[in-house]
Each structure stands twice: as structure tokens, then as C-alpha cells.
Amino acid sequence: MLENIKASGYALMATSMFLYSLCEALEKYLTKTYEPAQIIFFRSSVALLFAVFITYKKGIVAYKYNKGLHLLRNVFAAGALFLTIYSLKHLPLSSYGFMAFTSPIFISVLSAIFLKEALSSSVIIPIILSFIGALILSYPFSDMSLNLGFTFAFLSSIFYASACVITKRVAHIDNFALYVSYTLVCFLMSGAFSYEKIVLQITDIPLFILIASIHFLAFQCLIFAYRKEELVKLSPLEYSTVIWSIILGYALWRYLPSFKEVAGGILIILGSLIVKRKELKMLLTDSFNKLFRNRTIISISHSNKD
């Protein structure tokens, strides 16, 4: 779909992050009327149309590889989606945005346990920072709605991290095959939780179609961004979701994060940045080298003209 669009990997990644944030904002808006399982069911029902089209193009053979890990990955990913929407029901959009950045820490820890990847001894620092940040965000602890929201957000990060770790094991599987099976798992799981009360207001159908379309487009932008640029260079753009969460939270609910929310969020993001410091160092080094080369080329061209 996006093969012929002349956009850089950075532009596609930035677009994907905005679209995912917009999708979360619209899902939060729907929690006033629908239960999270219902939202996922109706969203997945629309997404099944994309899944049928992809299956027609790819064929059933695309789904035969590593069925066990494939299914496990999608169960964790679907679980993360359920927990995300339950969290959005109880939290401001920006609070969830901050809490989502605990996932890189869990990814590092789980990768060390299950993929035998090297784990830095300094990982305890981001864990402590994120824990303190989460405590600041959730204070005062007497607010049960906030407590539920942060608990769901915390669990969502663990489920998402688990899905990411398993994805590394099934990286050879076609990305669209993963999308189709993920959609099917979401549809079946949400249907199991909401079959007794599947009630849809006709006026909300366009909104569910919009959410499913935005999610599919965000997925495509993300995939083609990865194909055009190295993952390590795109990783910092993930932090733009916090900015979009604040902007969309104000646009839809006139909500601005409080000082304690910003303070707690900054600690969580600092913990995430420490975990990703190697990637950020590589990005800065690469950017500096490119800038130095460009200046050298310009200087040489000016010297030749003189």
C-alpha cells in the first residue's frame, strides 16, 4: 500500500506514532459508552475485512510457520490491547502515555531471561526510576479508579513486552500474517467476553470503521518505516507519543497534565532512556558523522569553486 509513497522512514515512523496515539484517544472516548471488550470486538469485526483481503493475497500458507509461538505472541498482544483500553477507561490519556514507557525495561529484562541477551548491570537504575515515577503518578493512592488504571497500564506493559520478545523469535513470519492472526485472536477473545451484550449504536459504526482503518494504516506505516530505516534510528520517535497524548487529551477533554503527573512521567521516561542509551548513542554518533561528512563535502565544493 505504501511502497510507492516517497516518504522517509522517519516520516513514516512519526506518522505511525501519531496514528496509534489517535487510535488510543478515540478508544478512550468510546469507553464512556462501551465496555473495553465491546470496543475491541467491534474494532476487530471491521479489521477482519482487512484480514480477509490479506489472506486472499497471501494465501493460507502464510500462517503455517511456528503456530505455537505465533499464537502465544498474539495472545500476549491481544491481552496488552485489552489492558490498554481498560487503563484508558480509568486514566487521563497523558498518564497512560507516560506509563507505557515502562515497557522497554520489561523488554530488556525478558530478553535477557528468554533470549539470553546481555543485560546491563545498571538496569536496576531505570527500574527504580520508573517505580518512583509510577508512585508519583498514582498518588493519592486512595483513588480506586486511578489505582485500577495504573495497574492495568503496568500489566499492559508486561504483556506488550512479552509479545515483543516472542516477536523476535518469529521475525521470519510475514508481518501481515501476524496482523491477520492478531486480529482474529482479538475478535475471538473480545467476543468471548462480550457475547452476552453485543449492542452497537448505528451512529457509532463510522467511528469503529475509522478506528480500524487508522490502526491498519498505522501498522503499515510502522512496517514500511522499519523497511526503509534501521530500527535503532527510529526508536527515539516512539517518545513523540507522549506529546501527542497531551495534545489529544487537551483537544478532546481540555485536560492538561498536572505537575506531579509530569514529574512522575519524566522519571519513567528517564528510566526508559537509560535502557535505550546504547541505541541513542548510536543514533547521535551516526547523526554527527553524517553532519560532519556533509560539512566536509560543502567545504570541498566551495574550495573547488574558489
C-alpha positions, 0 to 999 in steps of 0.5 A: 500500500505504501511502497510507492509513497516517497516518504522517509522512514522517519516520516513514516515512523512519526506518522505511525506514532501519531496514528496509534496515539489517535487510535488510543484517544478515540478508544478512550472516548468510546469507553464512556459508552462501551465496555473495553471488550465491546470496543475491541470486538467491534474494532476487530469485526471491521479489521477482519475485512482487512484480514480477509483481503490479506489472506486472499493475497497471501494465501493460507500458507502464510500462517503455517510457520511456528503456530505455537509461538505465533499464537502465544505472541498474539495472545500476549498482544491481544491481552496488552490491547485489552489492558490498554483500553481498560487503563484508558477507561480509568486514566487521563490519556497523558498518564497512560502515555507516560506509563507505557514507557515502562515497557522497554525495561520489561523488554530488556529484562525478558530478553535477557531471561528468554533470549539470553541477551546481555543485560546491563548491570545498571538496569536496576537504575531505570527500574527504580526510576520508573517505580518512583515515577509510577508512585508519583503518578498514582498518588493519592493512592486512595483513588480506586479508579486511578489505582485500577488504571495504573495497574492495568497500564503496568500489566499492559506493559508486561504483556506488550513486552512479552509479545515483543520478545516472542516477536523476535523469535518469529521475525521470519513470519510475514508481518501481515500474517501476524496482523491477520492472526492478531486480529482474529485472536482479538475478535475471538477473545473480545467476543468471548467476553462480550457475547452476552451484550453485543449492542452497537449504536448505528451512529457509532459504526463510522467511528469503529470503521475509522478506528480500524482503518487508522490502526491498519494504516498505522501498522503499515506505516510502522512496517514500511518505516522499519523497511526503509530505516534501521530500527535503532534510528527510529526508536527515539520517535516512539517518545513523540507519543507522549506529546501527542497524548497531551495534545489529544487529551487537551483537544478532546477533554481540555485536560492538561497534565498536572505537575506531579503527573509530569514529574512522575512521567519524566522519571519513567521516561528517564528510566526508559532512556537509560535502557535505550542509551546504547541505541541513542548513542548510536543514533547521535554518533551516526547523526554527527558523522553524517553532519560532519561528512556533509560539512566536509563535502560543502567545504570541498565544493566551495574550495573547488569553486574558489 
